Amino acid sequence: MSNPQVTLFYHGLAPNPPKVAILLEELGVSYKLIGKEFGDGENGVKAPDFIAINPNGRVPAIIDHTNNDKIVWESGAILLYLAERFGKSGKYDGENLDEKAVVWEWLMFQVSGLGPMQGQVAFFKYYHPVKNLDQSVYDRFTNETYRVFGVLEKRLEKQEWIALDKFTIAGLRGVAFFDLKFDAYPHLKAYVDRIGKIPSVEAAYKKLQEAQK
């Protein structure tokens, strides 16, 4: 791609970069994908050149080439930045302070609760299983994830979208599965499935998958 507006750093297994890619698709912003590896290898997120971009050594991070190569890291901050920078009339982050507060609430709920809990479930189940680890450790994170699912389920019983009455940065498919059961959360399951069929979501995942080949 020649002269992309934004560069997005991602990792194939990380769940947060797709949310950024989805918003870029929604906004019609051209972007280049650069894959990073876990660890401190030459292309790793802990390598000095990437630490200079994101001192936390995580993905996603972006460079906005339309704004003096402005660097933004942390998924929530990136979504807020992109919605403000490229969005129109608060379409994705609220049109006034009251609406923005609702979007902020649910976005912070996702980045501080839903995301970290699911990350711990994935870590202990798939990436760092420990023999003879007390079952209570697994139960702690699994049960807390289900509790968070319950909050989202009650929200979706009352309205179609997580925040406001439309697709916003607070609803960019932050739910993963990890063999978790959705029998008790039919509205959440339907929401996740519905989000997955939105053209911008399909396009973002397709580009990410192709970039990994």
C-alpha positions as CSV (number, residue, x, y, z in Angstrom):
1,M,0.0,0.0,0.0
2,S,1.3,3.4,-0.9
3,N,1.2,6.2,1.6
4,P,-1.2,4.7,4.2
5,Q,-2.8,7.1,6.6
6,V,-2.1,4.9,9.6
7,T,0.3,2.1,10.5
8,L,-1.2,-0.5,12.9
9,F,1.1,-2.9,14.8
10,Y,-0.5,-6.2,15.7
11,H,0.2,-9.8,16.7
12,G,-1.6,-12.7,15.2
13,L,-2.9,-14.0,18.6
14,A,-3.7,-10.7,20.3
15,P,-7.4,-9.8,20.6
16,N,-7.1,-6.0,20.7
17,P,-5.6,-5.1,17.3
18,P,-8.7,-6.3,15.4
19,K,-10.8,-3.7,17.2
20,V,-8.5,-1.0,15.9
21,A,-8.6,-2.4,12.4
22,I,-12.4,-2.6,12.5
23,L,-12.7,1.1,13.4
24,L,-10.2,2.0,10.7
25,E,-12.4,0.1,8.2
26,E,-15.5,1.9,9.5
27,L,-13.8,5.3,9.2
28,G,-12.5,4.6,5.7
29,V,-8.9,5.2,6.8
30,S,-6.2,3.5,4.9
31,Y,-3.8,1.5,7.0
32,K,-0.7,-0.6,6.9
33,L,-0.3,-3.7,9.1
34,I,3.0,-4.6,10.7
35,G,3.1,-7.8,12.6
36,K,5.1,-8.1,15.8
37,E,6.2,-11.2,17.8
38,F,6.0,-11.8,21.5
39,G,9.3,-11.4,23.4
40,D,12.4,-9.4,23.0
41,G,13.6,-10.8,19.7
42,E,14.5,-8.6,16.7
43,N,10.9,-8.3,15.7
44,G,9.5,-8.6,19.2
45,V,7.3,-6.3,21.2
46,K,10.0,-6.0,23.8
47,A,12.7,-5.0,21.3
48,P,14.1,-1.5,21.8
49,D,12.7,-0.2,18.5
50,F,9.2,-1.1,19.5
51,I,9.6,-0.1,23.1
52,A,10.3,3.4,21.7
53,I,6.8,3.2,20.1
54,N,5.0,1.6,23.0
55,P,6.9,1.6,26.4
56,N,4.6,-1.1,27.6
57,G,5.7,-3.5,24.9
58,R,2.3,-4.6,23.8
59,V,0.1,-4.4,20.7
60,P,-1.8,-2.6,19.4
61,A,0.0,0.7,18.7
62,I,-0.5,3.0,15.8
63,I,1.3,5.8,14.0
64,D,-0.9,8.4,12.5
65,H,0.9,9.7,9.4
66,T,-1.7,12.4,8.9
67,N,-0.7,14.0,12.2
68,N,3.1,14.3,12.1
69,D,3.5,10.5,12.7
70,K,1.7,10.8,16.0
71,I,2.1,7.5,18.1
72,V,-0.8,6.2,20.2
73,W,-0.8,3.0,22.2
74,E,-3.3,1.1,24.4
75,S,-6.4,-0.1,22.6
76,G,-8.9,2.2,24.4
77,A,-6.8,5.3,23.9
78,I,-6.3,4.4,20.2
79,L,-10.1,3.9,19.6
80,L,-10.8,7.2,21.3
81,Y,-8.1,9.0,19.3
82,L,-9.2,7.6,16.0
83,A,-12.9,8.3,16.6
84,E,-12.0,11.9,17.5
85,R,-9.4,12.4,14.7
86,F,-11.3,10.8,11.8
87,G,-14.9,10.4,12.9
88,K,-17.7,12.8,12.0
89,S,-20.1,14.4,14.5
90,G,-19.3,11.9,17.3
91,K,-20.7,9.0,15.3
92,Y,-18.6,6.4,17.0
93,D,-17.9,8.0,20.4
94,G,-21.0,10.1,21.2
95,E,-22.3,13.5,20.0
96,N,-22.3,15.3,23.3
97,L,-20.9,14.9,26.8
98,D,-23.7,12.8,28.1
99,E,-23.4,10.4,25.1
100,K,-19.6,10.3,25.4
101,A,-19.9,9.4,29.1
102,V,-21.9,6.3,28.2
103,V,-19.4,5.3,25.5
104,W,-16.5,5.9,28.0
105,E,-18.2,3.8,30.7
106,W,-18.7,0.7,28.5
107,L,-15.3,1.1,26.8
108,M,-13.5,1.3,30.1
109,F,-15.6,-1.7,31.3
110,Q,-14.3,-3.7,28.4
111,V,-10.6,-2.7,28.7
112,S,-10.4,-3.0,32.5
113,G,-12.7,-6.0,33.1
114,L,-13.7,-8.1,30.1
115,G,-10.4,-8.0,28.2
116,P,-8.1,-8.8,31.2
117,M,-10.3,-11.6,32.6
118,Q,-10.5,-13.3,29.2
119,G,-6.8,-12.9,28.8
120,Q,-6.2,-14.7,32.0
121,V,-8.5,-17.5,31.0
122,A,-6.6,-17.9,27.7
123,F,-3.2,-17.7,29.4
124,F,-3.8,-20.5,31.9
125,K,-5.9,-22.7,29.6
126,Y,-3.8,-22.5,26.4
127,Y,-0.5,-20.7,26.7
128,H,0.8,-21.5,30.1
129,P,-1.0,-24.5,31.5
130,V,0.5,-25.6,34.9
131,K,0.3,-29.2,36.1
132,N,-1.3,-29.7,39.5
133,L,-2.3,-26.0,39.6
134,D,-5.1,-25.5,42.1
135,Q,-8.5,-25.5,40.2
136,S,-9.4,-22.4,42.1
137,V,-7.0,-20.4,39.9
138,Y,-8.8,-21.4,36.8
139,D,-12.2,-20.9,38.5
140,R,-11.3,-17.5,39.6
141,F,-10.8,-16.1,36.1
142,T,-13.5,-18.2,34.5
143,N,-16.1,-17.2,37.0
144,E,-15.2,-13.5,36.8
145,T,-15.4,-13.7,33.0
146,Y,-18.9,-15.2,33.3
147,R,-19.8,-12.4,35.8
148,V,-18.8,-9.8,33.2
149,F,-20.7,-11.7,30.5
150,G,-23.8,-11.4,32.8
151,V,-23.4,-7.6,33.0
152,L,-23.3,-7.4,29.2
153,E,-26.2,-9.9,28.9
154,K,-28.5,-7.7,31.1
155,R,-27.5,-4.6,29.0
156,L,-28.3,-6.4,25.8
157,E,-31.7,-7.6,27.1
158,K,-32.7,-3.9,27.1
159,Q,-31.1,-2.6,23.9
160,E,-29.6,-3.7,20.7
161,W,-26.2,-2.1,21.2
162,I,-23.8,-2.0,24.1
163,A,-23.6,1.8,24.2
164,L,-26.2,4.3,22.9
165,D,-28.4,3.0,20.1
166,K,-25.7,2.4,17.5
167,F,-22.4,0.8,16.7
168,T,-19.7,2.6,18.7
169,I,-16.1,2.1,19.9
170,A,-17.6,0.5,23.0
171,G,-19.0,-2.4,21.0
172,L,-16.2,-3.6,18.7
173,R,-16.5,-7.3,19.4
174,G,-14.5,-7.6,22.6
175,V,-15.8,-11.0,23.5
176,A,-13.7,-14.1,22.8
177,F,-14.7,-17.7,23.4
178,F,-11.9,-19.9,24.8
179,D,-14.3,-22.8,25.3
180,L,-16.6,-20.7,27.5
181,K,-20.2,-21.6,27.4
182,F,-22.8,-19.1,26.2
183,D,-25.9,-21.0,27.2
184,A,-26.8,-18.5,29.9
185,Y,-26.0,-15.5,27.7
186,P,-28.1,-15.8,24.6
187,H,-28.3,-12.0,23.9
188,L,-24.6,-11.7,24.2
189,K,-24.0,-14.6,21.9
190,A,-26.4,-13.2,19.3
191,Y,-24.7,-9.8,19.6
192,V,-21.2,-11.3,19.0
193,D,-22.5,-13.2,16.0
194,R,-24.2,-10.1,14.6
195,I,-21.2,-8.0,15.0
196,G,-19.1,-10.6,13.2
197,K,-21.3,-10.1,10.0
198,I,-20.8,-6.3,9.8
199,P,-18.8,-5.6,6.6
200,S,-16.1,-3.6,8.3
201,V,-15.5,-6.4,10.8
202,E,-15.3,-9.0,8.1
203,A,-12.9,-6.8,6.1
204,A,-10.6,-6.2,9.1
205,Y,-10.3,-9.8,10.0
206,K,-9.7,-10.8,6.4
207,K,-6.8,-8.3,6.1
208,L,-5.3,-9.5,9.4
209,Q,-5.5,-13.1,8.3
210,E,-4.0,-12.4,4.9
211,A,-1.2,-10.4,6.6
212,Q,-0.2,-13.4,8.6
213,K,0.3,-15.7,5.6
